Amino acid sequence: MTTASASSRVPRRDARENRQRLIQAASDVFGEHGTDVSLEVVAAEAGLGLATLYRRFPTKDELIAELVEAVLGHLVEVARRESAAEDGQGLERWLAEYADIQFRKRGFVARLWADPGTGELRAELDGLLAELLDAAHDAGRVRPELTVPDILLVVHALRGVALSTGYDEPQAWRRLLALLLAGLRPGAAGLNAAPWSPRPRK
């Protein structure tokens, strides 16, 4: 490798590292305090200058979109992994992972379902949730009438608890998830409400 080619790789490596530092800092700052926090705070958290941040992310929306895609991509990857499990408990583990993310990243997690650039990931996740639900049905882990929209209702309920309780109360979402899972078990009392069909996402 020539000196010129070696030196040309250093900025690219540094640029990648700086990008990851900025994404992690934004995830921590926006996750705890919301997306109204200034980019100056994000840059300071990353230990980088504001000019470096703007070179990587010219607007706050671009940075938030990167965060949203990363988090949703992680949830898709977890769902893929759990869909290969054979114990029928993949759906429960995915819900626990999702609830934990909702709690830790509640400052921007609502964008997961609203960002226009995540349509393909959301569609893939819907399909994977259907697979996880089928596996749970086959294993007798959940009541037979349970549908994917019912799982989305569980997701919405977990989000509400994450938003309404503080960061010092993780036991709240864990308790709610345990209560909800108990209600999903076969043999629980019958449901006296019609199935819910969510409006199509844009």
C-alpha positions as CSV (number, residue, x, y, z in Angstrom):
1,M,0.0,0.0,0.0
2,T,1.4,3.4,-0.9
3,T,1.7,6.2,1.5
4,A,-0.9,8.2,-0.5
5,S,-3.4,5.4,-0.4
6,A,-2.8,4.7,3.3
7,S,-3.3,8.4,4.2
8,S,-6.5,8.5,2.1
9,R,-8.0,5.8,4.2
10,V,-7.4,7.6,7.5
11,P,-10.0,10.4,6.9
12,R,-12.6,7.9,5.7
13,R,-12.1,5.8,8.9
14,D,-12.2,9.0,11.0
15,A,-15.3,10.1,9.2
16,R,-17.0,6.8,9.9
17,E,-16.0,6.9,13.5
18,N,-17.2,10.5,13.9
19,R,-20.5,9.6,12.2
20,Q,-21.1,6.8,14.7
21,R,-20.2,9.0,17.6
22,L,-22.7,11.6,16.5
23,I,-25.4,9.0,16.0
24,Q,-24.8,7.5,19.4
25,A,-24.8,10.9,21.0
26,A,-28.0,11.9,19.3
27,S,-29.6,8.7,20.3
28,D,-28.7,9.3,23.9
29,V,-29.6,13.0,24.0
30,F,-32.8,12.8,21.9
31,G,-33.8,9.6,23.5
32,E,-33.8,11.2,27.0
33,H,-34.7,14.8,26.3
34,G,-36.6,14.8,23.0
35,T,-35.8,16.2,19.6
36,D,-36.1,19.8,20.5
37,V,-32.7,19.7,22.1
38,S,-30.2,21.8,20.0
39,L,-27.6,20.2,17.8
40,E,-24.9,22.0,19.9
41,V,-25.8,19.7,22.8
42,V,-25.5,16.6,20.5
43,A,-22.1,17.7,19.2
44,A,-20.8,18.4,22.7
45,E,-22.1,15.0,23.9
46,A,-20.1,13.4,21.0
47,G,-17.0,15.4,21.9
48,L,-17.0,16.9,18.4
49,G,-17.4,20.4,16.9
50,L,-20.7,21.6,15.5
51,A,-19.0,22.0,12.1
52,T,-18.2,18.3,12.1
53,L,-21.8,17.5,12.9
54,Y,-23.1,19.7,10.0
55,R,-20.7,18.1,7.6
56,R,-22.2,14.7,8.4
57,F,-25.8,15.8,8.9
58,P,-26.7,19.2,7.3
59,T,-30.1,19.2,9.1
60,K,-31.5,17.9,12.3
61,D,-34.1,16.0,10.3
62,E,-31.4,14.0,8.5
63,L,-29.9,13.1,11.8
64,I,-33.2,12.0,13.3
65,A,-34.0,10.0,10.2
66,E,-30.7,8.2,10.6
67,L,-31.6,7.4,14.2
68,V,-35.1,6.2,13.3
69,E,-33.8,3.9,10.6
70,A,-31.1,2.5,12.9
71,V,-33.6,1.7,15.7
72,L,-36.2,0.3,13.3
73,G,-33.6,-1.8,11.6
74,H,-32.5,-3.2,14.9
75,L,-36.1,-4.2,15.7
76,V,-36.4,-5.8,12.3
77,E,-33.2,-7.7,12.9
78,V,-34.4,-8.9,16.3
79,A,-37.7,-10.1,14.7
80,R,-35.7,-12.0,12.1
81,R,-33.6,-13.7,14.7
82,E,-36.7,-14.6,16.8
83,S,-38.6,-15.9,13.8
84,A,-36.0,-18.7,13.6
85,A,-36.6,-19.7,17.2
86,E,-38.5,-22.9,17.7
87,D,-39.9,-22.4,21.2
88,G,-42.8,-20.1,20.1
89,Q,-41.7,-17.4,22.5
90,G,-40.1,-15.2,20.0
91,L,-43.0,-12.7,20.0
92,E,-42.7,-12.3,23.7
93,R,-39.0,-11.6,23.5
94,W,-39.5,-9.2,20.7
95,L,-42.1,-7.3,22.7
96,A,-39.7,-7.1,25.7
97,E,-36.9,-5.7,23.4
98,Y,-39.3,-3.2,21.9
99,A,-40.6,-2.0,25.3
100,D,-37.1,-1.5,26.5
101,I,-36.2,0.6,23.5
102,Q,-39.5,2.6,23.9
103,F,-38.4,3.3,27.5
104,R,-34.8,4.3,26.7
105,K,-35.5,6.2,23.5
106,R,-38.9,7.6,24.2
107,G,-37.8,11.1,23.1
108,F,-37.9,10.2,19.5
109,V,-39.3,6.6,19.2
110,A,-42.7,7.9,18.0
111,R,-41.0,8.7,14.8
112,L,-40.5,5.0,14.1
113,W,-44.1,4.8,12.8
114,A,-44.3,8.2,11.2
115,D,-41.1,8.8,9.3
116,P,-41.8,8.6,5.6
117,G,-38.4,7.0,4.8
118,T,-39.1,3.8,6.8
119,G,-42.0,2.4,4.9
120,E,-40.1,-0.7,3.6
121,L,-38.7,-1.5,7.1
122,R,-42.2,-1.1,8.6
123,A,-43.7,-3.4,6.0
124,E,-41.0,-6.0,6.7
125,L,-41.6,-5.8,10.4
126,D,-45.3,-6.3,9.9
127,G,-44.6,-9.5,8.0
128,L,-42.1,-10.7,10.6
129,L,-44.6,-10.0,13.4
130,A,-47.2,-12.1,11.6
131,E,-44.6,-15.0,11.5
132,L,-43.9,-14.6,15.2
133,L,-47.6,-14.6,16.0
134,D,-48.1,-17.7,13.9
135,A,-45.3,-19.4,15.8
136,A,-46.8,-18.4,19.1
137,H,-50.2,-19.7,18.0
138,D,-48.6,-23.1,17.0
139,A,-46.9,-23.4,20.3
140,G,-50.1,-22.6,22.2
141,R,-48.5,-19.5,23.8
142,V,-51.3,-17.1,22.8
143,R,-55.1,-17.2,22.4
144,P,-56.3,-18.3,19.0
145,E,-58.2,-15.2,18.0
146,L,-55.1,-12.9,18.5
147,T,-54.2,-10.9,15.4
148,V,-51.3,-8.7,14.3
149,P,-53.4,-5.6,14.9
150,D,-53.8,-6.8,18.5
151,I,-50.0,-6.9,18.8
152,L,-49.9,-3.4,17.5
153,L,-52.3,-2.4,20.3
154,V,-49.9,-3.9,22.8
155,V,-47.1,-1.8,21.2
156,H,-49.2,1.3,21.6
157,A,-50.0,0.5,25.2
158,L,-46.3,0.0,26.0
159,R,-45.5,3.3,24.3
160,G,-48.0,5.1,26.4
161,V,-46.4,3.8,29.6
162,A,-42.9,4.7,28.4
163,L,-44.1,8.3,27.7
164,S,-46.1,8.7,31.0
165,T,-43.5,7.3,33.4
166,G,-40.1,8.6,34.1
167,Y,-36.7,7.0,33.3
168,D,-36.4,6.0,36.9
169,E,-39.5,3.7,36.6
170,P,-38.5,0.8,34.3
171,Q,-40.6,-1.6,36.4
172,A,-43.7,0.1,35.0
173,W,-43.4,-1.2,31.5
174,R,-42.2,-4.6,32.7
175,R,-45.2,-4.9,34.9
176,L,-47.5,-3.8,32.0
177,L,-45.9,-6.2,29.6
178,A,-46.4,-9.1,32.1
179,L,-50.1,-8.1,32.6
180,L,-50.6,-7.9,28.8
181,L,-48.9,-11.2,28.1
182,A,-51.0,-12.9,30.8
183,G,-54.1,-11.6,29.0
184,L,-52.9,-13.0,25.7
185,R,-52.6,-16.5,27.0
186,P,-55.0,-19.3,26.0
187,G,-57.8,-19.8,28.5
188,A,-58.1,-16.2,29.5
189,A,-61.6,-14.7,29.5
190,G,-63.2,-14.1,26.1
191,L,-63.0,-10.8,24.4
192,N,-66.2,-8.7,24.2
193,A,-64.9,-6.1,21.8
194,A,-64.7,-6.3,18.0
195,P,-61.2,-6.7,16.4
196,W,-59.4,-3.5,15.6
197,S,-58.1,-2.6,12.1
198,P,-55.5,0.2,12.0
199,R,-55.8,2.8,9.4
200,P,-53.2,2.4,6.6
201,R,-49.9,4.1,7.3
202,K,-48.7,6.7,4.9
